[in-house]
Amino acid sequence: MVKIRLQRTGKRNRPHYRLVVTDSRNPRDGAVLEILGYYDPIKDEYAVRLERVDEWLSKGAQLTPRAKSLVKLARKAQIESSAETETVEATTP
């Protein structure tokens, strides 16, 4: 089964995660099929390629609980940024 999950990178006491697509039998930091984004809990920054996530989900990939919450945050941020853009465009003459 293919999973979308977090892969830990970074140094000791300075975690940094990649959002990756991998076979569920691979170890946490093992081989990956594709890197879909990243998450830095220290700076609270993240970036997710949502179109690629949607493509993998349509192919049957499963999200882990933490990856699911990260994708949910990214979708919420995308909706808020598009709403702000629409508001700015509506107010300009």
JOQUIJO-V95423 format. One record per residue. N is the residue number from 1. RES is the residue in one letter. OMEGA is omega as a letter, one per 20 degrees, with the letter a starting at -180 (none if undefined). Layout:
n=N res=RES omega=OMEGA
n=N res=RES omega=OMEGA
//
This chain:
n=1 res=M omega=r
n=2 res=V omega=a
n=3 res=K omega=r
n=4 res=I omega=a
n=5 res=R omega=a
n=6 res=L omega=r
n=7 res=Q omega=a
n=8 res=R omega=r
n=9 res=T omega=r
n=10 res=G omega=a
n=11 res=K omega=r
n=12 res=R omega=a
n=13 res=N omega=r
n=14 res=R omega=a
n=15 res=P omega=r
n=16 res=H omega=a
n=17 res=Y omega=r
n=18 res=R omega=r
n=19 res=L omega=a
n=20 res=V omega=r
n=21 res=V omega=a
n=22 res=T omega=r
n=23 res=D omega=a
n=24 res=S omega=a
n=25 res=R omega=r
n=26 res=N omega=r
n=27 res=P omega=a
n=28 res=R omega=a
n=29 res=D omega=a
n=30 res=G omega=a
n=31 res=A omega=r
n=32 res=V omega=r
n=33 res=L omega=a
n=34 res=E omega=r
n=35 res=I omega=a
n=36 res=L omega=a
n=37 res=G omega=r
n=38 res=Y omega=r
n=39 res=Y omega=r
n=40 res=D omega=a
n=41 res=P omega=r
n=42 res=I omega=r
n=43 res=K omega=a
n=44 res=D omega=r
n=45 res=E omega=r
n=46 res=Y omega=r
n=47 res=A omega=a
n=48 res=V omega=r
n=49 res=R omega=a
n=50 res=L omega=a
n=51 res=E omega=r
n=52 res=R omega=r
n=53 res=V omega=r
n=54 res=D omega=r
n=55 res=E omega=r
n=56 res=W omega=r
n=57 res=L omega=r
n=58 res=S omega=r
n=59 res=K omega=r
n=60 res=G omega=r
n=61 res=A omega=r
n=62 res=Q omega=r
n=63 res=L omega=r
n=64 res=T omega=a
n=65 res=P omega=a
n=66 res=R omega=r
n=67 res=A omega=r
n=68 res=K omega=r
n=69 res=S omega=r
n=70 res=L omega=r
n=71 res=V omega=r
n=72 res=K omega=r
n=73 res=L omega=a
n=74 res=A omega=r
n=75 res=R omega=r
n=76 res=K omega=r
n=77 res=A omega=r
n=78 res=Q omega=r
n=79 res=I omega=r
n=80 res=E omega=a
n=81 res=S omega=r
n=82 res=S omega=r
n=83 res=A omega=r
n=84 res=E omega=r
n=85 res=T omega=r
n=86 res=E omega=r
n=87 res=T omega=r
n=88 res=V omega=a
n=89 res=E omega=a
n=90 res=A omega=a
n=91 res=T omega=r
n=92 res=T omega=a
n=93 res=P omega=none
//
